[in-house]
């Protein structure tokens, strides 16, 4: 897998999107009330999560709580990595074997083995039980 070079806008993170030179992998923008608070992507090896300064205004717990004893430990200039999709995102996918999911996935040209970030962006972008939304801002070719 080719090496990806990541660079982030530190002064203006208004779009909530990590600036990535290789745009072949899906990227999800996480927002609350229309304001971007974090980005979620996969770099070819790990799931990656970045927070921006707006996250601290939300009152939300961290999306990756196992990495923190306290929300104040979150760094906005750090990429948090995991081999597995964090639970808070994985649970939002639900049971992909459900008939209604299968029907919707088929309409979208997806299946339960599709990239989980694309599935999240297409099937689970809004939740009535969570105050944050997901937007697929870039999808894999």
N, C-alpha and C positions, 0 to 999 in steps of 0.2 A: 504494500500500500504506500502510495507516495506520501511524503511528509507534508503536513499542512502547516501553514504559517498563520498564526492568529494575531490580530492586532485589534485593539479596542479603542474607541473614542472615549477618552476620559472626561473631556470638558463638556461634550454634548452627547448625551445618551438618550435623547428624547424619543428615538424610535425603538429603543429597547433591544436593538439587534446587535449582536457581535459582528464586527467587520471582519470577514473571512475571505482570504484570497482564493481559496478553492471552494466554489459554491456548489459542489456536487451533492453534499449531504443535506438532509432536511434540517430546518431550524424552526423552532417554535418560540414565539414571543409570548410571554406570560404577562397579563395585564390585569389591573384592578380598576374598575371604574373608568376604563379607557386609557389609563396611564400604564405604560410598560414598567414592570418591576424586575423582570429577570428574562433570561434566554436559556433555552434547553436545546442541545444538539448532540450529535454523536460524531466523534472525530475519526472514526475508523477503528478505534481500540476501546474507547470508553464513552459512556454518557457523560456529558459536560453541562454544568449549570453555572451561570454567572448571574450575579445580582447587580442592580444599580441602586443609586441613592434613593429613588422613590420607594423602594421596598420598605424602608424604615418608617415611612409614613402610613403604612397600611394596617399595622397591628397584627399582621399574619405571623404565624410561627414559621420557622425556616422550612423550605420544601425538603430539605435533607437534614432532619433533626438529629440523626445519629452522628453528625459531624460537629455538633455544638452542644456545649453545656448551657449556653446563654445566647440569645439572639444578638447581643452586642458584639459577639465574636465574629460575625459575618464581615467579610472584607469584600468591597465592591471591585477590587482590582485582582481578584483571585478566581481561577477556574476550579470548581469543585468537580471531582471525577469519581465515577463508579462503574464497575463492570456490569452491574445490573441497574435497570431502570429503578429509580427511587420509588418506594412504595406509594407515596401520595399520587404519583403519576400512573403507576401500574394499576392501582385500584380503580382509577378513573376509566380505564379501558373496559372494565367489566368482563363478563363472560363472553368471549368471542365466538363460542360455539352456539350461542343463542340463535334461534331461527331469524328473529328480526335483525340482528346484527349481520348475519350471513346474507340476508336479502339486501341490506343497505350496502354492505361491502361489495357485493356482486355488481350493483348499480354503479359503484365508483371504480370498478376495475381492480378491487383489492381483495385480499383473502386474509385469513387469520395468521398467515406467515409473512404478511407484508411488513415493511419497516414500522416498528411500534410508534415512531414519532409521526409518521404520516397517518397511521390509524388514529392517534390522539388528535391530530389536527383536523382530520376529516370527520371523525365520529364522536369525539368527546370534547369539542372545543368549549362548550358551555355546560355548566353543572348547576342544578338548583341547590345543591348542598354545599357548594364551595363558592366563595366570592370572587374567585379569579378565573379568567378565561384564557384559552390557548388559541393562538393564531399561527397557522402554518404560513410563514413569510417566505419560505423558499422550500421547494421540494426537489427531491432527487430526480434526475432524468429517467 
